[in-house]
Amino acid sequence: MSEPLIQVHDVKKVYQTGDVEVHALRGVSIDIHRGEFVAIMGSSGSGKSTLMNLLGCLDRPTAGSYVLAGREVAKMDRNELAEVRNEVLGFVFQSFNLLARTSALENVELPLVYRGVGAGERHRRAKVALERVGLGERLDHTPAQLSGGQQQRVAIARALVGDPKVILADEPTGNLDSKTSIEVMALFQELGTQGITIVLVTHEPDIAERASRVIVVKDGVVVSDTRQEPKPARPEASYAEREGGYR
């Protein structure tokens, strides 16, 4: 098997709160290979959000090592970390994080603006990303003109537009009803079949069962790491086919 895309070895994270040390992670080791769809589960305070922040290069471990795409994250300076976040990783959040008065197309273009990509190429790539998630007919819609599920698909298109190696999704269905949640998971499953590595944090078992691997974190340690046959979210037509776009 090829070298893991993500290599976390004996990672610890300690926060200092006044005179109290909070051990959020207590020696976590995880390898994730290209194309895996991994769900990280745990209750509030388990350490799963801290782990996601470390995977997303938003924080550094107190001890241990994190190698992402062959590079030791601890050795990167702030500019290199920003570059990795923009070019290697794509982020999807529970609250969508879309600009309210900005069109879907312009929201998706944002990561490319930070890369210095020209306007014409930005428009083209953002349009392709929105078509990929079945929103090719809603390029000019603002978030207020879109349903919650459509807003999350815009956020997924924004994560995809930079052609990342990994998509990190933090409770991406937390603000959605159950039907829309399954539709969003269907989209993640579809992206997984295209070779994209997906790491998703959730506390919902019915969401985790759509992934091919479930890692459970409790009290800052991994208590189980299980591969499974993912439950299909939507076995019929792709989003793009249903919405009149293309894959």
N, C-alpha and C positions, 0 to 999 in steps of 0.2 A: 504494500500500500504506500502511496506517496506521502511525503511529509505533511503533517497536519497544517491547515491554514491558520488555526488558532492553537497555541500551546500555552497553557497556564500551569505553572508548576509551583506547588507549595506556597500559594499566595496568601498573605495575611494583610489585613487592613485594620489599623487601630486608630480610633478618633479620640482626641483629648477633649473632654467636656469639663472645664474647670479642673478639679482635682481627680476626676474620674476618667479612667480609660475604658472606652467601649470597643470591644473586639468584634468588629462586624464580620470579618472573615478570619477563619482560624486554620489556614493551611489547605486551600482548595487547589486541586489539580484536575484539569480537564483538557482533553485534546478534541478538536473539532475539525473534521476534514471537509474539503471542498464539496459542495452540493448537499451537505446534511441539512435537515430541518429539525432544529433542536428547540424544545420547550423547556424553560427553566421555571420550576414551580417552588412555591414556599409561601408561608403565611407572612403577615406584616412583621418586620423585625428579623426575618430569617437570614437576611444578607443577600437576597437575590437582586435587589436594586443596586446595592454596592457593587456586586459582581458585574452587573450590566454597565455601570458607570466605568469600571475598569476596562471592560471589553471595548467600550466605546472611546477609550483614550480621553475620557473626561476627568479622570482621577488617576493617581498612581498608587500602586501597592506600597504598604509599609515594608514588606519583605516578600521574597519570592520573585519569580520571573514571569513575564508575559511576552511571548514572541508572536507577532502578527505578520503573516505573509513573509516569514523569514527574517523579520527585523525585531530586535529587542527594544521594546517600547521604553524601557527605563533610560536608554541611551539617547533618546530623541529630545531635541530642544523644543521650545514652544512652537516655533515655526514649522518644524517637522511634524509635530503632533497635529497642528491645524491642517497641514497638507494631507496627512493620513485620514483624518476625519472627513475631509472633503473629497478625497479621491479613492480611498479603499473601502470606506464605510458609508452605508446609507442608513438614515435614522427614521423611524416611524414612532410617533408618540400617541398616547391615549387621547390627548386634547387636540390632535391634528396639527396645531401650531401653524395655521395658515394666516396670511395677511388678509384682513377682513375686506378691504376695499380694492383688492387686487384680483385680477382674473385667474382662473385655473392655470392658464398658460404661463402667466407671469410668475405665479407661485412656484411652478415647476422649474422655471428658468433660474431661480435664485442661486442654486449651487454653482451653476455655470457662470453666473455673473462674478462670483468670487474667484473663479478660475481665470477670468479674463477672456472668456470665449466671446467672439463677436456676435452682434445682435442676430444676424441672419442664421448663423449656425445654432444659436440658442433656441430660436423659434422652431427650427426644424427638429432639433432633438427633443424639445419639450412636447411638441405635437406628436411625435412618434411615441414618447413615453405615455402620454395620455391615451392615445389610441390603443396602446398595449394593455391598459387597464380598463378599456371599454368606455372611455369618455371623450372619444374623438369628436362628438357632436356638441360638447359642452366647453369648448376651449375658452370662450369669452365669459362664462358664468363666474360670478363671485361666490365665495363660500355661502353667503346668505341665500343664494339661489339654488343651492345644492342640498340634498339630504345628508344625514350623518354618514351613511355608507359611502356616498359619492365623495364627500369631503375626505374621508379616510383613503379612498382610492386616489384622490389628488395627492395626498401626502405620500402614498406608496409610489406614485409616478415621480414625485420629487426625489424620493430616495433612489429610484432607478435611473434617473436621467444622467447621472455621472458614471454609469456602468460600474457600480461598486462590486467588490468581491464578496462583501458580507452586508446583509441587511439586519440591523438590530431593531427589534420592535418591542417597545415597553408598554405592556398592557394595551395593545392596539384595538382591542374590542371592548375596553372598559366603559366607553361612553355610548355603546351601541346596543340595540335590542337584540334578542337571541337570533332572530332570522337574519338580520343584517350582519351579525357577528359571524355566522356560518358562511355567508357570502364572501366576507373579507377573508376568512380562512381558506375558502376555495381558491381565491386569488393567490394567496401565499403558496398553497399546494401547487398551483399551476406554475408559479415562478420557480418553485423547487424542481419541477420536472425539467426546467430549462437550465439547470445547473447552478442556480444562485444559492449560496449558503445563507440560511435564515436562522437567527437566534431570537427567540421570542420569550419574553417574561409574561407569565400569567399566574393567577391564583385559581383559575377555573378549570376543573378536570375535563369538562366537555370541549374546551379549547385545546388543552394539551393532548387529547387523544387524536387530534388531527395531525400531530407532528410524528416524525419517524423515530424520535428519541426524546425521552423525558428525563431531565435531571432535577432531583428534588434537593433543595437546600433547607437546612434547619440549624438554627443557632450557629451560623457561620461555617458549617461544614456540609459537604455533599453526603447525603444519607442513602441515596440510590441513584443509579444511572442505568436506564433501561431502554433498549431498542425495541421497537414495536412495529406492527403493521398499522400504518395510519388509517384512521377511519375516513373514508372519502367524504368531503364536504359537499361536493357537487360533481357527480361523475359525467354529466352530460356536456353540453357545448361550453366552450370557453367564454370568458367575459366579452372578449372582443367580438366573437361570433354572435353572442346574444345582443350586444349593443350596436351591431352593424359596423364594427371596425375590423381590424385584423390583428393577428398576433405578431 
